């Protein structure tokens, strides 16, 4: 060590002194090389999570022909059951209304007779007018008295034509036969027209045969027909005639139950009836339903 170099190879240290070459420290080793970064694995070798599985979905297994047939059968049975329930409900409602009307007619007739008996003055000798005489006692028969009877508490049955569709009432020359004529515009089908005719005949026969002087009742239902050339004309679509001998066999309350189920039954017990050929052609059978 010296303050000045003493020859070649002397070196100056950090403390400001000169040192001989033999004391020169070895040069620092170079830093070790950095390790190479890991190479990424190829995509085929990388781990990938499996894709999520779709949730299982329920699917109806295909139906066999037998199952399809059973399904259709079940639908038909359900529809028929619904129709039967509705028919029974409508029939019960119609019977209830018919019985209510029967009670009203009986009560009204009894009250009228009682009123005529209690209000008549002992000294009155004038004959009562037709309007105050109960229908069962009217004699002789007149169109006015007959119309008045049909305008009373007429027990209307299911599908019977209303009084506003009545065209007229006539009494035969013998004074014992009555013809009541209607004009029908609201029938949906030929069978519906026959239903209306039977129900209307039953309703009028029940009222008119309460008078013992009536020996025959004919109910005529006119309607409008159109021919192949477009011409329209009004003709009787159906007529029903009932005679006294047949009427005396009838239990009207019992027959009312049957008519409310099958309105065409009145054709089956009438003494005579006619059905227009055009209407008969549209019926599902050759004539009215007389099967029950």
C-alpha distance (Angstrom), angle and dihedral (degrees) to the residues before:
residue distance angle dihedral
X1 . . .
X2 3.80 . .
X3 3.68 141.4 .
X4 3.80 88.8 -121.1
X5 3.79 131.8 36.8
X6 3.80 112.8 -94.9
X7 3.77 98.3 -161.4
X8 3.73 147.0 -37.2
X9 3.72 116.5 -29.5
X10 3.79 96.4 27.2
X11 3.80 111.0 135.2
X12 3.72 135.0 -157.0
X13 3.77 114.9 -121.1
X14 3.77 128.0 -154.5
X15 3.81 91.0 -99.1
X16 3.85 90.8 64.9
X17 3.84 94.1 -107.6
X18 3.81 128.8 120.7
X19 3.79 119.0 -124.5
X20 3.81 131.6 -166.7
X21 3.79 120.1 -103.5
X22 3.76 92.1 -108.1
X23 3.79 92.0 64.6
X24 3.78 93.7 49.9
X25 3.90 108.7 124.5
X26 3.72 119.1 -122.6
X27 3.81 114.3 -99.4
X28 3.76 113.3 -98.0
X29 3.70 115.5 -94.4
X30 3.78 115.3 -107.4
X31 3.77 114.4 -103.4
X32 3.74 113.9 -93.5
X33 3.78 113.8 -97.2
X34 3.80 116.7 -94.4
X35 3.72 114.1 -105.3
X36 3.77 113.1 -107.8
X37 3.82 113.1 -104.9
X38 3.78 112.9 -104.4
X39 3.72 112.9 -92.2
X40 3.84 113.8 -121.6
X41 3.73 115.2 -111.2
X42 3.76 115.9 -109.7
X43 3.83 114.9 -94.2
X44 3.75 91.4 -105.0
X45 3.84 90.1 60.6
X46 3.79 98.0 43.1
X47 3.81 117.3 104.2
X48 3.78 112.5 -113.0
X49 3.79 122.9 -176.9
X50 3.78 113.0 -116.6
X51 3.83 114.3 -99.9
X52 3.83 114.4 -99.6
X53 3.76 114.1 -93.1
X54 3.81 115.9 -120.9
X55 3.79 115.1 -110.9
X56 3.78 111.4 -98.8
X57 3.80 113.3 -101.7
X58 3.80 124.7 -150.6
X59 3.75 115.6 -125.9
X60 3.79 125.6 -170.8
X61 3.75 109.1 -114.0
X62 3.79 112.5 -120.8
X63 3.79 113.6 -90.1
X64 3.72 121.3 -118.9
X65 3.83 120.0 -127.6
X66 3.82 88.7 -106.3
X67 3.82 90.8 55.2
X68 3.82 91.8 48.3
X69 3.80 89.9 50.4
X70 3.81 91.6 48.9
X71 3.82 90.4 49.0
X72 3.80 92.4 52.3
X73 3.80 90.2 46.9
X74 3.81 90.8 52.9
X75 3.83 91.3 50.9
X76 3.82 91.8 50.0
X77 3.81 92.1 48.3
X78 3.81 90.9 50.1
X79 3.81 91.6 50.3
X80 3.81 92.4 48.5
X81 3.80 90.9 48.4
X82 3.81 90.3 52.0
X83 3.81 91.4 50.7
X84 3.81 91.1 49.4
X85 3.81 92.0 50.0
X86 3.81 91.9 49.4
X87 3.82 91.5 47.2
X88 3.80 92.3 50.8
X89 3.81 90.9 47.6
X90 3.82 92.8 50.0
X91 3.80 91.3 45.9
X92 3.80 91.9 50.7
X93 3.81 90.3 49.0
X94 3.80 92.1 49.2
X95 3.81 91.7 48.4
X96 3.79 90.2 49.6
X97 3.80 91.0 52.0
X98 3.82 91.4 46.2
X99 3.82 92.2 51.3
X100 3.80 90.1 46.9
X101 3.81 90.2 52.3
X102 3.81 90.6 47.5
X103 3.78 90.2 54.6
X104 3.79 90.7 48.1
X105 3.80 92.3 50.3
X106 3.82 92.2 48.6
X107 3.78 92.8 46.5
X108 3.81 92.7 45.8
X109 3.81 93.1 49.5
X110 3.81 93.0 47.5
X111 3.79 91.8 47.3
X112 3.80 92.1 49.0
X113 3.79 91.9 51.5
X114 3.79 91.9 46.2
X115 3.79 91.4 48.5
X116 3.80 91.9 49.1
X117 3.81 89.9 50.5
X118 3.79 97.8 45.5
X119 3.81 98.9 39.8
X120 3.79 98.9 45.0
X121 3.83 110.6 107.2
X122 3.81 114.5 -127.9
X123 3.79 92.2 -128.4
X124 3.83 95.4 50.4
X125 3.82 112.4 112.3
X126 3.81 100.3 166.2
X127 3.81 115.1 115.5
X128 3.83 113.5 -111.5
X129 3.80 118.1 -109.7
X130 3.80 124.0 -111.8
X131 3.81 91.9 -106.1
X132 3.83 91.5 62.2
X133 3.83 98.0 42.7
X134 3.82 116.5 93.5
X135 3.80 111.1 -113.4
X136 3.79 92.1 -118.6
X137 3.83 89.4 63.2
X138 3.83 100.2 41.8
X139 3.80 113.1 125.9
X140 2.95 129.6 -160.5
X141 3.80 102.2 26.5
X142 3.81 117.7 -121.0
X143 3.81 133.3 178.0
X144 3.81 89.2 -116.6
X145 3.80 94.0 53.2
X146 3.82 91.1 44.6
X147 3.80 91.9 50.2
X148 3.80 90.1 48.2
X149 3.81 90.1 52.7
X150 3.82 91.5 51.2
X151 3.80 90.5 48.0
X152 3.81 91.7 57.3
X153 3.78 126.6 85.9
X154 3.79 91.7 -44.9
X155 3.83 108.4 -173.2
X156 3.79 98.5 -128.7
X157 3.78 116.9 -154.6
X158 3.78 129.7 -153.9
X159 3.86 111.7 -62.4
X160 3.82 94.4 1.9
X161 3.82 113.9 150.9
X162 3.80 114.5 -106.9
X163 3.79 125.3 -112.4
X164 3.81 90.7 -113.0
X165 3.82 88.2 67.9
X166 3.81 93.4 55.4
X167 3.82 112.3 115.7
X168 3.77 99.8 -171.1
X169 3.80 151.8 -41.6
X170 3.81 125.1 -124.6
X171 3.80 132.8 -175.9
X172 3.80 119.2 -148.2
X173 3.79 124.0 -119.5
X174 3.79 90.0 -103.0
X175 3.80 88.8 63.0
X176 3.82 92.8 -130.7
X177 3.83 105.2 77.2
X178 3.81 122.6 79.2
X179 3.81 129.6 -165.2
X180 3.80 120.3 -164.5
X181 3.83 117.6 -168.3
X182 3.82 128.2 -161.6
X183 3.80 135.7 -177.8
X184 3.81 113.2 -138.7
X185 3.81 120.4 -162.8
X186 3.81 103.3 153.7
X187 3.82 105.2 66.8
X188 3.80 113.1 129.9
X189 3.81 97.5 -160.6
X190 3.79 139.7 0.5
X191 3.81 89.4 -97.8
X192 3.81 90.4 51.1
X193 3.81 89.5 52.4
X194 3.82 90.9 52.9
X195 3.82 89.6 48.4
X196 3.81 90.0 54.0
X197 3.82 91.6 47.7
X198 3.80 94.2 51.4
X199 3.80 94.3 44.5
X200 3.82 92.8 47.0
X201 3.81 92.7 48.6
X202 3.80 90.6 51.2
X203 3.81 92.1 49.5
X204 3.83 94.7 49.9
X205 3.82 95.2 40.4
X206 3.79 90.4 53.0
X207 3.81 91.4 55.0
X208 3.80 100.2 38.9
X209 3.81 99.3 45.0
X210 3.81 88.3 59.0
X211 3.82 83.4 82.7
X212 3.82 108.7 77.3
X213 3.81 90.7 -149.7
X214 3.82 91.4 66.3
X215 3.80 110.7 95.4
X216 3.80 101.0 166.5
X217 3.82 136.2 22.7
X218 3.81 123.7 -170.3
X219 3.80 120.4 -172.3
X220 3.82 116.4 -161.9
X221 3.82 123.4 -167.2
X222 3.80 112.5 -165.0
X223 3.77 123.1 -165.6
X224 3.79 139.1 171.1
X225 3.81 120.7 -94.1
X226 3.81 128.7 -167.8
X227 3.81 119.6 -153.1
X228 3.81 127.9 -147.0
X229 3.82 90.1 -87.3
X230 3.81 95.0 53.7
X231 3.79 95.5 -104.0
X232 3.80 114.3 145.5
X233 3.78 126.1 -150.3
X234 3.80 136.7 162.3
X235 3.81 117.8 -119.3
X236 3.81 136.9 158.6
X237 3.77 107.8 -81.9
X238 3.82 93.0 -171.5
X239 3.80 139.0 -5.4
X240 3.81 129.2 -167.3
X241 3.82 125.9 -168.3
X242 3.80 124.1 -166.8
X243 3.82 123.4 -173.1
X244 3.80 128.3 -149.3
X245 3.83 93.8 -111.0
X246 3.82 90.2 57.8
X247 3.81 94.2 41.0
X248 3.82 91.2 55.2
X249 3.83 89.3 60.8
X250 3.80 93.6 56.1
X251 3.78 125.9 100.7
X252 3.79 96.7 -154.1
X253 3.84 97.7 -160.7
X254 3.82 90.6 48.8
X255 3.79 92.9 45.4
X256 3.82 89.5 49.6
X257 3.81 90.0 63.7
X258 3.79 91.0 53.3
X259 3.82 95.0 44.7
X260 3.80 91.2 52.0
X261 3.82 87.6 59.0
X262 3.83 99.1 37.6
X263 3.81 113.1 18.3
X264 3.81 91.8 -177.5
X265 3.83 91.0 65.4
X266 3.82 89.2 88.4
X267 3.81 88.1 70.6
X268 3.81 89.0 55.9
X269 3.83 95.2 57.7
X270 3.82 98.7 35.1
X271 3.79 116.3 108.2
X272 3.82 91.4 -129.8
X273 3.78 135.9 0.1
X274 3.80 139.9 170.5
X275 3.82 131.6 -154.6
X276 3.81 122.0 -164.8
X277 3.84 110.9 -110.8
X278 3.81 91.8 -124.1
X279 3.81 90.5 55.4
X280 3.80 93.8 42.4
X281 3.81 89.2 52.7
X282 3.79 90.6 58.4
X283 3.81 95.8 51.6
X284 3.78 119.3 103.5
X285 3.80 88.8 -128.3
X286 3.80 133.5 33.7
X287 3.80 93.3 -97.5
X288 3.81 143.7 -8.4
X289 3.78 121.6 -35.3
X290 3.80 105.6 -91.9
X291 3.79 96.2 158.5
X292 3.79 95.4 103.2
